Amino acid sequence: MISTVRQQYNAAFSATRYQNFLDWVAEQYQHRPPFRIAETPLFIPGSFRDKLFDASQAIAQQLMTPQFRAFSEQALLPEQTVPGESAHTTFLQLDYGVCRDEQSGELIPMLIEAQGFPSLYFYQDFIANAYRKFFPIPEEYPHLIGGLNSDSYFEILRKIIIGGAKPENVVLMDVQPYQQNTAIDFLVGKAALGFEILCITDLRQSGQDLYYVNANGKKIGIERIYNRLIFDEWLQRTDLKASVKITDPLNINWVGHPNWFFKISKHSLPFLQHPYVPQSFILGQDTPIPDDLENYVLKPLYSFSGAGVKINVTREDIQQLHTPEHYILQKKVEYVPVVQTPSGGAKCEIRILMVWEDGAPQPRMVNNLVRLSKGEMIGVKYNLNKDWVGGSVGFMEPL
């Protein structure tokens, strides 16, 4: 998106350098990520950066209102509601497609998703520094936001996740975490902060207290859970059994309370009002179906990783839904192939990563994530046998 930096980067690129980069990433934690890492980062001009930041702050303000708090209660299903909800989300992500304004012709961000759940906070700093190690990235172009460097950024994460506890009493919980596509993020986080990485099936319960048994056979009490478990995935795993029920009242502090995964989600989109938020609405038994369905995307509220999304939705698709109130229709946006690569233009999404510390008046932007695509959608299955696509990070023109 910054032509001079792009030209310099592409001219210096080679397949050998890229493979060395991938091998180095895999060697650091003895783990090769299963997802595709893109050949390039994104170079974000100041004008677009400002639009991203302004939109994110405005949207975050709406998510802080009592009106949103009341609206978000509708997102919780009884079987997925966890006691002890925090006053606000700890993590906030906003995903934007890079689009073009029809009137001005300028590039603009359009909100695609909102998420009250932790993203790849550790990996994104790691991969940004890996790009810097192997490729010509202007030193003055930050990937972190608000004047942070890697040290101060990790101190914020330490304060939020570890708090005043000992690292051994803090657990990252997921479903078979070492088999997750995001395992590299867990490994970087464990190395940096020292928390334990456990499957929900490794947790034990005694009354309202939780503990786990370490490698030496010692019982270790759990004080804080850095929650990476997604209910939808856990409920589908009928092959796994847990001895704890996380919907019980428990004597632990949730770092990223599970309820916010649902409350700030696709369910939030119809509430938000902003020029960079496309129209969307929750379906219902009596909701009028638009005549121009070709301009909408159908998204299930209770799914993850793009499961169940229909981009070419028909009236019959909607009429066949058993629980239409668990779906939204969202106005399509047209991504612009702004990233010039040796094999053609690539489209992209930019995720702004935010954190909201306890006691802070509002969330703050700290990092970013980029996904490049040449397919119909961003996901992996739409980009098979394509290059210069996949996960990446944005380096921003300095303020």
Buried (B, 14 or more C-beta within 10 A) or exposed (E): BBEEBBEBBBEEBEEEEBEEBBEEBBEEBEBEBEEBBBBBBBBBBEEBBEBBBEBBBBBBEBBBEEEBEEBBEEBBEEEBBBEEBBEBBBBBBBBBBBBBEEEEEEBBBBBBBBBBBBBBBBBBBBBBEBBBEBBEBBEEBBBBBEEBEBEEBBEBBBEBBBBEBEBBBBBBBBBEBEEBEBBBBBBBBBEBBEBBBBBBBBBBBEEEEBBBEEEEEEEBBBBBBBBBBBBBBBEEEEEEEBEBEBBEEBEBBBBBBBBBBBBBBBBBBBBBEBEBBBEBBBBEEEBEBBEEBEBBBBBBBBBBEBEBBBEEBEEEEBEEBEEBEBBBBBBBBEBBBBBBBEEEEBBBBBBBBBBBBEEEEEBBBBBBBBBBBBBEBBBBEBBEEBBBBBBBBBBBBEE
